[in-house]
């Protein structure tokens, strides 16, 4: 395919926030390869909100996460105007490939898996070892997909933008000179990824006492119980910047201003990487091969257990992969990362 023949590109983006953040190098590569094309992205409202502010897109089109057959048809008609030449299908789902086909894209690029090969024109084989699909860092997986279109990695890593007015509002919640530390105790994948909420509270207390840190609690819709558990167990004051109305716009603005983010192996970790914020990641049941890439600064805390990585959303035993990581280990890792950020100054 010659570059001048590509006028309209539709990118169906991943569902989960961390995957969307890890998709940004591939989206940037698409824009670099086709600088004059109409490049539209479409996906869940939260995914689209995360991508707002990036300069590469002619349109950002949100649609609901769970579509019935009739709604799938309706969405495909909305997408049709953007999909004449190419559709890049980043999600692995059958439905995403079906949407690309119904939208009328001449060329449909996606991974050949989950029984959807017939819906794709460019079937990219998934990464395999000994004949079995194996995990690979998702940013590299997405870049490999767009390489089929001649796109190249620029090596700059993950990228997101925060709204300047929202950043200004967020800064009004901070006071003092101590480090700004974000706590992200949730995980949409399921409870197996979540380090106990009371331990996040204890880490906040430790960092407040030792460093004068201002700890910011980051929870999203549906995480009220986790938020309440952290707040109930913390003796030091926790900062909330969302005024009880969490949004992706606010979340990005907060993360962009942090000195450190402490969280599970979930979306906020990769959003922090996109804003060049160091992290302490508390990793449990998932394989590090999906999420550990060359762009992250900080520490990953993980213990090897005989039952992991199990990739299960709910632990079927005693959650030992997470509970064996102690409060003191997390607090010390946070102190070490913050010291590294100050250039080793005492």
C-alpha positions in Angstrom: 0.0 0.0 0.0 1.4 3.4 -1.0 1.3 6.2 1.6 -0.6 8.6 -0.7 -3.5 6.1 -1.2 -4.4 6.1 2.5 -6.8 8.9 3.2 -8.9 7.5 6.1 -7.7 5.3 9.0 -9.9 4.1 11.9 -8.1 2.8 15.0 -10.3 0.7 17.4 -8.5 1.2 20.6 -8.2 -1.2 23.6 -10.7 -1.3 26.4 -8.7 -1.0 29.6 -6.9 2.3 30.5 -3.5 0.7 30.9 -3.7 -0.9 27.5 -4.9 2.4 26.0 -1.8 4.1 27.5 0.4 1.4 26.1 -1.2 1.8 22.7 -0.1 5.4 22.3 3.3 4.7 20.8 1.5 2.7 18.0 -1.0 5.5 17.5 1.8 8.1 17.3 3.5 5.8 14.8 0.4 5.7 12.6 0.3 9.5 12.5 4.0 9.7 11.7 3.6 7.2 8.8 0.4 8.8 7.4 0.7 12.5 8.3 -2.0 13.7 6.0 -4.6 11.0 6.6 -7.8 11.4 8.5 -6.9 9.3 11.6 -9.9 8.6 13.9 -9.9 6.6 17.1 -12.9 4.8 18.6 -13.6 2.9 21.8 -15.1 3.0 25.2 -15.8 6.4 26.6 -13.1 6.1 29.3 -10.5 5.1 26.6 -11.5 8.0 24.4 -11.3 10.4 27.4 -7.8 9.2 28.2 -6.7 10.0 24.6 -8.2 13.5 24.7 -5.6 16.2 24.3 -3.2 14.2 22.0 -2.7 16.0 18.7 -2.8 13.1 16.3 -6.5 12.5 15.8 -9.1 14.1 13.5 -11.9 12.5 15.5 -12.4 10.6 18.8 -15.5 8.5 18.8 -16.8 6.9 22.0 -19.3 4.1 22.1 -20.7 2.0 24.9 -18.7 -1.0 26.1 -21.4 -3.7 25.7 -23.2 -3.5 22.5 -26.1 -5.8 21.3 -26.4 -6.7 17.7 -28.6 -3.7 16.7 -26.3 -1.3 18.5 -23.3 -2.8 16.9 -24.8 -2.1 13.5 -25.6 1.5 14.5 -22.1 2.1 15.8 -20.6 0.6 12.6 -22.6 3.2 10.6 -21.1 6.0 12.7 -17.6 4.7 12.1 -18.1 4.2 8.3 -17.2 7.7 7.4 -13.7 7.3 9.0 -12.9 3.7 7.8 -12.7 3.9 4.0 -9.1 2.7 3.7 -7.8 1.1 6.8 -9.0 -0.1 10.2 -6.5 -1.1 12.8 -8.1 -3.5 15.4 -6.1 -3.2 18.6 -8.5 -5.2 20.8 -8.4 -9.0 20.6 -12.1 -9.4 20.6 -14.3 -10.9 17.9 -16.7 -7.9 18.2 -13.9 -5.4 17.4 -13.0 -7.2 14.2 -16.7 -7.4 13.3 -17.1 -3.6 13.8 -14.2 -3.0 11.5 -15.8 -5.2 8.8 -19.2 -3.6 9.2 -17.7 -0.2 9.0 -16.6 -1.0 5.5 -12.8 -0.7 5.9 -11.0 -2.0 2.8 -8.1 -3.2 4.8 -8.5 -4.6 8.3 -5.4 -5.2 10.4 -5.5 -7.2 13.5 -4.1 -10.2 15.4 -5.3 -13.6 14.1 -6.8 -15.0 17.2 -10.1 -15.8 18.9 -11.6 -17.1 15.8 -11.8 -13.9 13.9 -9.3 -14.4 11.1 -11.9 -14.3 8.4 -13.0 -10.8 9.4 -9.4 -9.5 8.8 -7.6 -8.8 5.6 -4.2 -8.5 7.3 -3.9 -11.3 9.8 -0.9 -10.7 12.1 0.1 -13.9 14.0 0.3 -13.5 17.8 3.5 -14.0 19.6 4.0 -17.7 20.2 6.5 -20.0 21.9 6.3 -23.8 21.3 3.1 -23.3 19.5 1.3 -21.5 22.3 0.4 -17.8 22.6 2.7 -16.1 25.1 2.5 -12.7 26.8 4.5 -9.8 25.5 4.7 -6.2 26.6 1.6 -4.7 25.2 3.2 -1.5 23.8 5.5 -3.7 21.7 2.5 -5.9 20.7 0.6 -2.9 19.4 3.7 -1.5 17.6 4.1 -4.9 15.9 0.6 -4.7 14.6 1.0 -1.3 12.9 4.4 -2.4 11.6 2.3 -4.3 9.0 1.4 -0.8 7.6 5.0 0.3 7.5 4.9 2.2 10.8 8.1 2.4 12.9 8.7 2.9 16.6 10.2 6.3 17.4 11.4 5.0 20.8 9.7 7.8 22.7 7.4 5.6 24.7 3.9 6.2 26.2 2.4 9.6 25.9 -0.7 11.3 27.3 -1.7 15.0 27.8 -3.5 16.6 30.7 -5.8 19.6 30.4 -4.0 22.8 31.6 -7.1 24.2 33.3 -7.7 21.0 35.2 -4.0 20.9 36.2 -4.4 24.3 37.7 -7.5 23.3 39.6 -5.7 20.2 40.9 -2.6 22.2 42.1 -5.0 24.1 44.4 -5.4 20.9 46.5 -1.6 20.6 47.2 0.2 22.4 50.0 3.6 22.1 51.6 6.9 21.1 50.2 6.8 17.3 50.7 6.6 14.9 47.8 3.3 14.3 46.1 2.6 10.6 46.2 -0.4 9.0 44.5 -2.1 5.9 45.9 -4.0 3.8 43.4 -5.5 0.8 45.3 -8.0 -0.3 42.7 -7.8 -2.7 39.8 -10.6 -3.2 37.3 -9.3 -6.7 36.4 -10.5 -8.0 39.8 -9.7 -8.4 43.5 -6.8 -10.7 42.9 -4.7 -7.7 41.6 -5.5 -5.6 44.7 -3.1 -5.2 47.6 -5.1 -4.8 50.8 -6.6 -1.4 51.2 -5.5 -1.1 54.9 -1.9 -1.5 53.8 -2.2 1.4 51.4 -3.3 3.5 54.4 -0.3 2.3 56.5 2.1 3.2 53.6 0.5 6.7 53.5 1.0 7.1 57.2 4.6 6.0 57.0 5.5 8.3 54.1 3.7 11.3 55.7 5.6 10.7 59.0 9.0 10.1 57.4 9.0 12.5 54.4 6.2 14.9 55.0 4.6 13.4 51.9 1.2 14.6 50.7 -0.6 11.4 49.7 -3.3 11.6 47.1 -6.0 8.9 47.0 -6.8 7.9 43.4 -10.0 5.8 43.0 -12.5 5.7 40.1 -16.1 4.9 39.6 -17.2 1.7 41.3 -14.3 1.8 43.8 -16.1 3.5 46.6 -15.6 0.6 49.0 -11.8 0.6 48.4 -11.6 4.3 48.8 -13.6 4.2 52.1 -11.4 1.4 53.4 -8.2 3.3 52.8 -9.6 6.5 54.3 -10.9 4.6 57.4 -7.5 3.1 58.1 -5.3 6.1 57.5 -4.4 8.2 60.5 -2.8 10.9 58.4 -4.8 13.1 56.2 -5.3 11.9 52.6 -5.8 14.4 49.8 -8.7 14.0 47.3 -8.5 16.1 44.2 -11.7 14.9 42.5 -14.2 16.5 44.9 -16.2 13.3 45.0 -16.7 13.3 41.2 -13.9 11.2 39.7 -13.2 11.7 36.0 -10.5 10.7 33.5 -9.7 14.4 33.0 -9.1 15.0 36.7 -7.2 11.7 37.0 -4.8 12.6 34.3 -4.2 16.0 35.8 -3.5 14.6 39.2 -1.1 11.9 37.9 0.8 14.4 35.8 1.7 16.4 38.9 2.9 13.5 41.1 6.4 12.7 42.2 5.5 9.1 42.6 2.6 6.7 42.1 2.1 3.6 44.2 -0.4 1.1 42.8 -1.2 -2.3 41.7 -0.5 -3.7 38.3 -3.4 -1.8 36.8 -4.2 1.2 34.6 -2.9 4.0 36.8 0.6 2.5 36.6 0.8 2.9 32.8 -0.8 6.3 32.9 2.0 7.4 35.3 4.5 6.0 32.8 2.9 8.1 30.1 3.5 11.2 32.2 7.1 10.2 33.1 6.1 9.7 36.7 8.0 7.0 38.6 6.1 4.1 40.1 6.1 1.5 42.8 4.1 -1.4 41.4 2.7 -4.1 43.7 2.3 -7.0 41.4 0.5 -10.2 42.1 -1.3 -12.8 39.9 -0.4 -11.4 36.4 2.6 -12.1 34.3 5.2 -9.3 34.3 5.7 -9.9 30.6 2.5 -8.1 29.7 3.3 -4.9 31.5 7.0 -4.4 32.1 8.6 -2.3 29.4 11.6 -0.1 28.9 9.9 3.2 29.7 9.1 2.8 33.4 11.1 4.3 36.2 10.7 2.9 39.7 10.4 -0.5 41.4 8.2 -3.6 40.8 7.5 -5.6 44.0 6.7 -9.2 43.4 7.1 -12.5 45.1 7.3 -15.8 43.4 4.7 -18.3 44.5 4.0 -21.8 43.5 0.5 -20.9 42.1 1.5 -17.9 40.0 1.2 -16.1 37.8 -2.3 -17.5 37.6 -3.9 -14.7 35.5 -7.1 -15.2 37.5 -9.3 -12.2 38.6 -10.3 -13.9 41.9 -7.7 -15.7 44.0 -8.7 -19.3 44.7 -6.3 -19.8 47.7 -4.9 -17.3 50.2 -3.8 -14.4 48.0 -0.2 -15.1 49.1 1.3 -13.4 46.0 0.0 -10.1 47.3 -0.1 -10.5 51.1 3.5 -11.5 51.4 4.5 -8.0 50.2 4.8 -6.0 53.4 4.0 -2.4 54.2 7.6 -1.7 55.1 8.8 -3.1 51.7 6.5 -0.8 49.9 7.4 2.2 52.0 11.1 1.6 51.6 10.8 1.2 47.8 8.9 4.5 47.7 11.6 6.2 49.7 14.3 4.8 47.4 12.5 6.0 44.2 11.9 9.4 45.6 15.5 9.7 46.6 16.6 8.6 43.1 14.3 11.4 41.8 16.1 13.9 43.9 19.4 12.7 42.5 20.3 10.8 45.7 20.1 13.9 47.9 19.5 13.2 51.6 
